Amino acid sequence: MNRLTAFFIATLMALGASLAYARDLGPAESRKLRDAGTIQSFEKLNAAALARHPGATLTDTELEKKYGKFIYQVELRDTQGIEWDMELDAVTGKVLKNHQDT
């Protein structure tokens, strides 16, 4: 096997491995997890995000399973027009990331 072939195989394997660690969950699966009590309600998660940025507006939300954890991703715009990206642990509601969108 030549180096170029080995490189492409390694790249494809790495890409496949990274895809296995994170996947978006659709609305039906998200509701099922919420209804089962596995994750917090979306209202509570949204309130936790908005508590960090009073007066802000939610612009997008998404539930993802990443490295075996349920992560609730929130995008919002504060009263100054600044956009923020947040990640919360969907089970505990703990804020994991809170940074200004660049």
Buried (B, 14 or more C-beta within 10 A) or exposed (E): EEEEEEEEEEEEEEEEEEEEEEEEBEEEEBEEBBEEEEBBEBEBBBEBBBEBBEEBEBEEBEBBBEEEBBBBBBBBBBEEEEEBBBBBBBBEBEBEEBEEEE
